[in-house]
Amino acid sequence: MMATVGLGAEPDPATDDRVAQLDALYRIEYAGMVRLAYTLLAINAESEEIVQDSFVEVYRRWHEIRKPGAYLRCTVVSRCRSALQRRKMRPWPSDEELCVSDQASDLWDVLTRLSQEQRMAVVLRYYGGYAASDIAGMLEMPAATVRSHLRRGLSTLKKELEE
Amino acid sequence: VSRLTDRLERDLREVAAGAHPSPSAWESIAARLGDDEGSEPGLVLAPAPGRSKRPVWPAIAAAALVVIIGSIAVLTRVGDDHSISPPTRTRRWSTSRT
């Protein structure tokens, strides 16, 4: 069964002790968020920086947000998306840098050739375990568009991996 | 498709396992919390879940309309000031003929 990244218990945002609450959120979410960001970006330092910036953002807005965990996930994904847009002209890290098996390396090669929206939708669905409606909120697009990106992404992956 | 999605889940987990979350990350975050305490929030990259995007164009259109109407009003006033008023002709009608 596929686990969903970062859908653990939500710390209580009504508490004034923001640092303690953020610490609790950190313990639940940090490692999972870094892995999710890494699966989108493939660069460890960049992934950590984005997740740490996102925690600081959550701290600043603690009293304005109802679900810190959900806000954190949206912020991480949104920042990863911006990083990918800035990165458009730079090559992806090679599979040697990723240190994965040949099979995962083949999949990674095809994944990096998908459009950014298709790749993000596929990673969030099949690594993150999020539903299309959750991904729609994170990527700020209609759920039908997310489903369309997923369908096209899977179709390309199937075609390329079977060749 | 299920074979493909199974492979996707497995291979993406393998990629994700290459991430190495720093064990001292909390210290880095906690050190920044004090710095950010008094500062105003900067650029918001992610909207709060459920918050709708407001279109900017009505505000821009309203501002443009104000500028256009203002310009027309100013130009009309300037035009009025510089318009040549017809000279007041003083005709002297001789009331008595010699």
HADDOCK unambig.tbl for C-alpha pairs under 7 A between the chains (distance, minus, plus):
assign (segid A and resid 31 and name CA) (segid B and resid 21 and name CA) 5.67 0.50 0.50
assign (segid A and resid 34 and name CA) (segid B and resid 19 and name CA) 6.94 0.50 0.50
assign (segid A and resid 34 and name CA) (segid B and resid 21 and name CA) 6.18 0.50 0.50
assign (segid A and resid 35 and name CA) (segid B and resid 16 and name CA) 5.08 0.50 0.50
assign (segid A and resid 35 and name CA) (segid B and resid 19 and name CA) 5.48 0.50 0.50
assign (segid A and resid 36 and name CA) (segid B and resid 16 and name CA) 6.82 0.50 0.50
assign (segid A and resid 38 and name CA) (segid B and resid 16 and name CA) 6.31 0.50 0.50
assign (segid A and resid 38 and name CA) (segid B and resid 19 and name CA) 6.02 0.50 0.50
assign (segid A and resid 39 and name CA) (segid B and resid 15 and name CA) 6.31 0.50 0.50
assign (segid A and resid 39 and name CA) (segid B and resid 16 and name CA) 5.31 0.50 0.50
assign (segid A and resid 44 and name CA) (segid B and resid 19 and name CA) 5.81 0.50 0.50
assign (segid A and resid 44 and name CA) (segid B and resid 20 and name CA) 6.79 0.50 0.50
assign (segid A and resid 48 and name CA) (segid B and resid 21 and name CA) 6.83 0.50 0.50
assign (segid A and resid 52 and name CA) (segid B and resid 29 and name CA) 6.06 0.50 0.50
assign (segid A and resid 56 and name CA) (segid B and resid 29 and name CA) 6.67 0.50 0.50
assign (segid A and resid 56 and name CA) (segid B and resid 33 and name CA) 6.47 0.50 0.50
assign (segid A and resid 60 and name CA) (segid B and resid 41 and name CA) 6.90 0.50 0.50
assign (segid A and resid 65 and name CA) (segid B and resid 48 and name CA) 6.99 0.50 0.50
assign (segid A and resid 71 and name CA) (segid B and resid 48 and name CA) 6.11 0.50 0.50
assign (segid A and resid 71 and name CA) (segid B and resid 49 and name CA) 6.41 0.50 0.50
assign (segid A and resid 74 and name CA) (segid B and resid 46 and name CA) 6.21 0.50 0.50
assign (segid A and resid 75 and name CA) (segid B and resid 45 and name CA) 6.79 0.50 0.50
assign (segid A and resid 75 and name CA) (segid B and resid 46 and name CA) 4.86 0.50 0.50
assign (segid A and resid 78 and name CA) (segid B and resid 45 and name CA) 6.49 0.50 0.50
assign (segid A and resid 78 and name CA) (segid B and resid 46 and name CA) 5.66 0.50 0.50
assign (segid A and resid 79 and name CA) (segid B and resid 45 and name CA) 6.64 0.50 0.50
assign (segid A and resid 98 and name CA) (segid B and resid 15 and name CA) 6.96 0.50 0.50
assign (segid A and resid 98 and name CA) (segid B and resid 18 and name CA) 6.63 0.50 0.50
assign (segid A and resid 100 and name CA) (segid B and resid 14 and name CA) 6.66 0.50 0.50
assign (segid A and resid 100 and name CA) (segid B and resid 15 and name CA) 6.44 0.50 0.50
assign (segid A and resid 104 and name CA) (segid B and resid 11 and name CA) 4.85 0.50 0.50
assign (segid A and resid 126 and name CA) (segid B and resid 8 and name CA) 6.40 0.50 0.50
assign (segid A and resid 126 and name CA) (segid B and resid 9 and name CA) 5.25 0.50 0.50
assign (segid A and resid 127 and name CA) (segid B and resid 9 and name CA) 5.68 0.50 0.50
assign (segid A and resid 127 and name CA) (segid B and resid 12 and name CA) 5.85 0.50 0.50
assign (segid A and resid 127 and name CA) (segid B and resid 13 and name CA) 6.53 0.50 0.50
assign (segid A and resid 137 and name CA) (segid B and resid 49 and name CA) 6.82 0.50 0.50
assign (segid A and resid 158 and name CA) (segid B and resid 4 and name CA) 6.85 0.50 0.50
